[in-house]
Amino acid sequence: MNQISVSPQYFTYNNNNFIYYSSTFDVWVYQDDQEPPFYYRNFTVQNENDALQFAYFIESIPIGTITCIAIDGNKVSYISDTIYKACESIGSIKIYEITGQVSNRLAIIGFKGLSPGVASEAYINSTQSVSSELPSHFDYKILSVSIDSTPTLSIGTNKVNFQYGIGMNVITFNEVTLEVMSSINFNTVTNTTQANLDFIQFISNRPTNVVTCIIPKCPTPTSTGQSLMLSSGSIDAIKSIGSIFIDQFTNATLGQSKWFLISKSRLNQSELSSKSSAVCQGIYFAYNNDANMVGCTISACNPLYGSTNFFQAVNGSQIVTPTQFNGFSMSILDEYTGKVLSNNQIIASGTPGTNQMSMKTASDYILQNITAGNFVMISSSNLQTPFSIPDYLITAFRTLGANLSNRITSSSSYALFGRKGAAPGSSPEIHSNNGPVTISAKFASKLMIMRTFVEIKAVSRGIGENVPYETTYAKFFLNGEEVKYTASRGLNVMIINQDNGLIESITTYDTHGDANASSQFITLMNSLANGRIVAIATMDDWTVRLSTEAINTLKTKCGGQILGVYPLQYRASCSFIGIVGKSIYPSQLVSSGNTLVPLPVINTFRLPIKVTLGDGFNYQSITVNSAQGINVNNTSVGTVVDGVKIATFSLPFTKTKFQHDLELIEKEKQQEIIEQVSAPGDQLYQLISNLTYGSLVALIIPSNMVLNDKIKRSLYMIGASQMDLASQNSFTNYLVIGRKGACSGALESFSSSLSITSISSVEPISNNTSLASWWSIVATIVTGSLLVVGAIATLPLSTAIFVGVGTMAVTTLVVGGIIMNEMPDTNNNNTSDPTRTYRNIVIGVSYIGTANERPEYARNSTDFLQTLVNTVDNYWDAENSMNNIITRKNDTLLIDNIPNAIPNASAPPSSVPTRNNILNELRNTVARTRGGDVISLTISGHGGYRNGEYRLRVTRLGNTGPRRITGTEIIDALNALTVTNVMVYFLITTCHSGAFMAQLAARTNLNFAYVIIVACPADRTTRSGNIRRVLTDNNRVISSNYYMTINSIFGAMTRHYTNATTNARGPPDTNAPGNTLNRPWLFSPYSPQLIEFLLKVARFEVSPLSKCILSSKCLHLENGDDSTCQSCKCHHAPLHSECSLVYHNQNISFEYI
């Protein structure tokens, strides 16, 4: 992976130093279409206008883009919140330590949308630097439109040249790359009839998957849309591709002279209309694959600039009727289905009416009630003068990923496509004080998907002398939403399936008045399978007929603890949450009954659902409450720093670390910190800022402690967001369980004089040290905290989300703590879809017209794909006794355009094996792949090896574009898989293909199992490689995985894989039909027999957490010697009697004997 570093003199990329002469702020931004892939800007900041220019530049950087900033402390003459927020949006927290001139420089390496406190940053002197590995870059494109006196179209930072004349200007773009396909002007003013007809025909005949942008130009700057002389047919054509505002634009009485539309698939992606004095601004996000995605459009137009007001649409359909009011429109969307959950108006003044809420109520609702992961669309409406957005609403919007809301005034147009739990600056957002704005973005949507965690809240309030019966209640909340059911006296019991986080039942037991209630409760508890989650909230009295046997049953089944306190108190408030059959301390609260005013108890419990992890993990619970402090499985831990009770736990989590990490490690750190700093909040700030990201933090802030900025920033670094809300409610205790580097999404609660609260987080523990790097990332997702690396917590910028497998890998996949998994079949607990899809990508590069021309590469690839097609279509009809059904979809053939390569067709530009086409096909295939699918990748062409990297020479259209694609690029594209249990087959018949095998074997963070057959040894230097060498040469591969993979097996048999296919050696001195090899083994790699064998291998159940992938479904070759796996004793046969016998859990070299 490439390295970058920043020092006071140099910006270094891949060991190449680039000298710079520092100004106040020097900025480098990643841009992949140039070499080195960064562009540079510098800013001298002396006042707020200068600060705004710097901030505007940072805002223009696409979300997820790697950004480096060097700040010369000696030259800092001005600092403001504008600068703080801009630097914070790339993950900096140390920027807040600059309050004036400092002697050292601050160097920051982060990326847009990174959680504060996660960037690589430090204050450095002339001999020091800050370094980081360069993570994979987010691959999406942004089309931005700005219409002032003249329009500007940009793709990323590059301006688009297009025809702009009187009339209708139409620019079309490729849906993925946003490359300009056409730019046409239709002068409907001077050639009205014909231009309208041509325009109608062009719009009507355009492909639906093309992105179309229409920007008109009126005869004069103040002319209205009516002056364009558009026919009714032209207006209808515009409406047919999704326009909402074209009638306003062409209505002379409204005075609209500016308008634009971006459309795709005949749906409105972005549209605005305004007066001549305004500046229209829009942003459109394009994705590599937008199948199964929900498109959202959010627009806002202050009435100062036009009459469009605001607009919110999902998949082109308007979801709320715009009406002018003083405030904001807020719509909440389910993160899975795109379903609109609610629409509300946030009003800045007056008494709220139906579907309205005040700004304070809206702020509290966003912080406390919107589930982490759900999407929130915000549009400003008619903000009245004077308007100043309150700090509490800014804070709430920031938990949705906003970073510009502090600029909103009465003249603003503002739109946000946020996601609860997103890091500031990571959500699509646009603000303007001189015109309307619009955003178009999408997020992935699947049916039958689930969260990785479940958060349960059980709330109970009993009855006291001064409390009427009507005020007693028992409530349950699941993932922030109240569960609707009818509560009654006694025990209200909710059972949740730990496999999928769904409610199985809610039952009430009147243990006050019903003599049979206790026995019925016992029957329920005894019927529950291990792992089921039990939540209990009591109402009124529940003690009179609650038997000792019932109490002991609960004690035995859920963590060995006793419900409540003895003697049981009549009409006490009580809540309990535990897990059946687990030695996990349950979360339980009881407040005294029969008092004047019994306090309600609020019990919150967060834990991963089983399907996220599979088996093989133990669990520990961390509980924080005011009465018992901080406990790990009921063992007290923690110390006091700056008046805050705190416990920290570093990664990877083990049982020992959970119990002793604080005592053995953190006290030394804290003592060092205490000796260095003494200002209020400094000790806490230094402690948390020095933690490695991913470290878990549990803390209790005591009664009415003043939360200054230093303490708030400390809490913000672990994902807390309710600091102001707690202060406003005069908290008696403020409880947090969060993670260093998480954006908002920590588990937090605060109690007041009117309630008692407790929070518990169940943490998965692995005793397998091989899982450490993988698990250190997973742990932050599955417990509901947002990702360690919080960039792109907004799903609109990613079509695929999966569990990260390394710190830098996560930066390409960030989601805000929610990952998408297939919903298990609740009837049989089978989490795999029985249907597997075989997806083929066959690449043949023939270099037509060059000195390296090899037409046979393309022809052989065509033949191979046809063999695959025939084999997959026919083979499984006779082999479905194994209950595996394989279908074939989305076959891809990338070859040069040569005669007869594809019968009756020539290769269109999109099917030629250029670097971009290869990467696009890999990404498209990955996006379509489900758990259990099979991907086959075959490559023929000229391979090379340089600087430790396999390189395939590719086709260059028009002699332009990249010459090569690297092994790392191919592996990274496949490694973006979002699902488990995927097998990838590689057949690479190029020179130096052994180098690709070596790169693959060296990767420890792959999200797929694989089989690889190559044409030359894995010594990285052997040059010659072709089909013959696949059949005749020895090969070896080293398994670097902690479990045995199919590639390990194939490493033992690449020399005679054809022999293994048929279990019979070919005649050594004769040639099979069509085989011209000197040492024939009957079948070429294109033979149906080989493909049949690969399909048999595909039956293996492959999971990173499985004990042994060779199970009862192992391939059994007739002449193979039976053997038994030494670890799990399952039966399997070696692939060939002459192959080395291989076992998992060993780091062995496998070589054919």
C-alpha positions, 0 to 999 in steps of 0.5 A: 500500500502506498505511503504518504507523509507530511513534514515541514519541508516535504510532502512525500508520496511513495518515497518521492519528496515534493518540496513546498514552501509553507503558507498558513494552511497547505493542503493536498487532496487525492485525485486519481487521474494524475500522477502523483495522485494529489493536487495542492492548494495553499491559503494565507488566513488573516481574517474570517473571509480568508477562513471562509475561502479555506473552508469552502475549499475543504467543503468542495472535496468529495466525501471520502477523499484523502486530504492532508493539511499542514498548518504553520503555527508560526504564521497563524494570525487568525483562527475561528470556528470556521477553521476548526470545523473544516479541519474537524471534517477530515478527522482532526481533533488537535486543531482545537489546540491552536488558539493563536501562534504556536511554535510547531506545525500541525500535520494532519492526514485524514479524509473527508468525513472522518470521525474527529480524533481519528486522523493521523495528526501531530505537532511536529518540528523541523525533523519530524513528520506525520505518515500514513498508509494511503487507503483505497479511494472511494470510487464514485463520481460527482456532477455539480452544476452552478448557474450564475451569469454563465453555467458551470458543470464540473465532474469532481474538480474538473470543469466540463466543456460544453456547447452553451447557446441560446435555447436548450443545451443538452449534455449527456454523460455515461451513467458510471464514469460521467464521461461526456457522451454528447453536447447539443444546442437546440436553438428554439428561439431563432429556429423554433419549429425545427429546434423543438421537433429535434429536441423532442426527438432527442429526448424521446430517443435517448437511452434511459441509463444515460445521465442527461443534463438540460441547461437553457439559455434565455435571450437576455439575462433577465428573460424568463423561460417563456422567451425560449419558445418551447412548444407544448411537445417540448415541455411534455418531453421534459416532464417525461424525464421527471421535471417538476418545475418546468411549468414554473420556469416557463410561466412569465408571471413568476419571473424565473430565468434560470433552470436546470434538470438532471435526469436518469432512467426518466427520473428527476435526479436534480432540478432547480428554477430561480430568478435571474439574480440567484445562483442555482447550485446542484450536486448529483452523485453517480455510482458504479452500480445503482441496482437495488438502490434508493434515489433521494433528491432534496432541494431548498429554495428560499422565497428570496430566489424563486417560488420552488420552495423545497422538494423532497423525493424518493426514486423520483416521487415527491414524498411531501407537499411543499408549503412555505413556513418558518423552519425546516422540513424533515423526512425520515427514511428506513435505511433498509427499504427506503420507506418513508417513516415520517414527515415533520415540519420543524418550526422556528416560531409559534405553537407546533400543530399537527406533524410539527415540532419546535426546534428544541423538540426536533433536536431532542428527537434527533438525538434520542429517537432516530435509530442509528443508520436511518436516513434523514432529509432536511430542507429549509423552507421560508426562514423568517428575518431574523433567524439564527439557528440555535446551537442545540439544533446545530448539534443535532444536525451534526449527528446526521453528518452535517457540517454547514448548518451553523451558517444557516440564516434567514437568507439561506437555502439549505439541504442535507441528506443525512444519516443518524450516526454520521460523522460531521462532513460525511453526509451530502450537504449544500448551503447557499445564501444567494440562491436555491440548492439541490442534492441527489444521492442514493443508498443501497436497499435490500429486502430481508436484511438486518442490523448487526446489533440489537438495542433493547430498552425496558422501562418500568414505573411502579405506584406510590402513595402520591402516584395514581394508577394511571401513571404506572407503565411498562414499556419496551423499545427496540432499536429506538422505536417503542414497541406497541403492545398492551401492558398489564399488571405483573411481569411484561416479558418480551422475547427476542431472537438472538439470530436476527434481532426480531421479537418472538413474543410479548407475554404478560404474567399477573404475578400479583393476582393470578395464582398460575402466573408464576408457573406459566412464566416458568414454563416459558423460561424453560422453553427458551433456547440458549441465546434468547434475549429476555426483557422484563418490565413490571407494572403496578405490583408483580411481587405478591404471587411471584414464587421463589421457583420462578425467581430461581428459574430466572436466576438459573436461565439468565446469568445466575443472578436474582431478580430484584432485591429481597424483600421484594418491594410491593409495587416497585419499579423493576426492569430486567434484560438478560440472555438465556444460557449465557454467563453474562450478568444481566442488566437490572434495576429496581426502585423502591415501591410504596414511596410517595413517588416511585422513580421509573427505571430505564434499562438499556441493553445493546448486544450483537446478534448472532448471525453477524458473528457466527459461533466461536465467540464468548461474551462479556457485559459492561454495565454502567449505572449510578448505583453500582458504577462500572462493572464487567460481569458484575466485577467493579472496574475504573478510576476517576479522572477529572472527576469522571469515573472511567474505564477503558479497554484496548483491542483486541478484546480478551477476557483478561483485558476486559478485567484487568486492562484498566488496572494494569495499563491505564493507571500508568497512562493516567498518572503520566497525564496527571503530571503533565496537565491540570486544567479542568477537562485536560486529563480526560481529554489527553487520556481519550485522545491518546487511546488507540481508535477502537478502544472501548470507553465506559464512563460516568459523569457525576451530578451537574458537572459543568461540561466545558468544551474540553470535556465535550470534545473528549466525549465526542471522540467516543461517539457521545452526542447528548452532552447538551441535552443532559445538561439542559435536563439537570442530570444526576448521572450521565452514562456513556459506553462508546469507542474512540474514533466513533462518530455519534452512536455511543450508548448513552443515557442520563438520569435526573431526580425523576429517574434511574438509568442503567446501560449495558453493552455486551462485547464479543470476545475472541480467544483466537489471536489470529482473529485479532486484526479482523475482530478489532474492526468488527467489534465496533460495528456489531455492538452498535457503536459506529465504525472505528473509522467514521468516514462515509457514515452516509450510505449514499456514497457506497453501494456495498458495505461489509465487515472491515478486515483491517484498519485501512480497508475499513476506510473504503467501506465505512457505513456508520455501524450498520452492515447489511446481511441476508436475513436468515430463514427463521424456520430452519436457522439456515443463513445461506440461500440454497441457490448459488449463482456462477458469475463468469468474467473472462478476459482476453487481451490480444493487443491488436495492431501492436508488435505483441498481437496475439489473436488467440488470446481473445479467441481462446477466451471466447471458447472458454466462456462458451464451455463455461456456459454449456457446462454450468447450464447442463451439469447441475441437472444431474448433480442436484442431489447435494441440494445445491442449485447453481444458476448462471448470470451476468457472464462477461467477456472482455476481448479485443475487437478482432474478426471472428472473436465473437460470432456476428458481432464486434466488441463495443468500447465497453467490452474491450479489456481496458483497465477501467472496463476490467475494474468496472466489470469486477465491481459490478460483479461484486455488487451483484454477488450474494452469499454462496455465489461463485465468481470465475475470473479467467485472464489471457494476455501479457503479464509483467512483474515490477516492484513486487507487483503483478501487472497485466498489459491492457488494451488502450482505446485510441492509444490513450488511457492506462497501459496496465492493471495491477494485481493489487487493483484486481484483488482490491476490487474483488475484496469489496465483497459485502457477503460471506461464503463466496468462492473465487476461481482464478485461472491466469495464463499469463507470464509472471502469473506466479507473482499474482498468486504470491500477492494473493497468498500474502493477503491476510484480509481477504473476504473470499475463499479462492482457488488459483491456477496459474501458468508459472511458479510463484517465485515472482520472477519466472517470465514465461507463462502460458497454457502449457506451463499450467499443465507441466510445471510444479507450483507451490503456495503458502497458506497465510490463513488461520483456516484451510482454504481451497487455494491451499488444496490447489497449491498442492495439485497445480501440476496435475490438476487435470489428472486430479480432475479425472483421477486418471493419467493420460497416455504419456506418449500420445496426444488427445484430440486437439491437444498439441502439448508435449506432455499431454494430460488429456484435457486443456483448462477449457475442458468441461471436466475441469469445470465440473471439478471446479463446480464440485469444489463449489459445494464446500461450505466456506466461512471465515469462522468455520472449524473446517471447511471440509465437511460431509460435503467434501469432494470424494475422489474414487482413488483418493485415500480416506483421511480424517481431519486431525482438528475436528475429526471430520472425514475427507479425502485428499484430492489425489493420492500423490498430493500432500495431505493438508490440515487447517490451523497450520501455516504450511507450505503445500507443494506437489510431491 
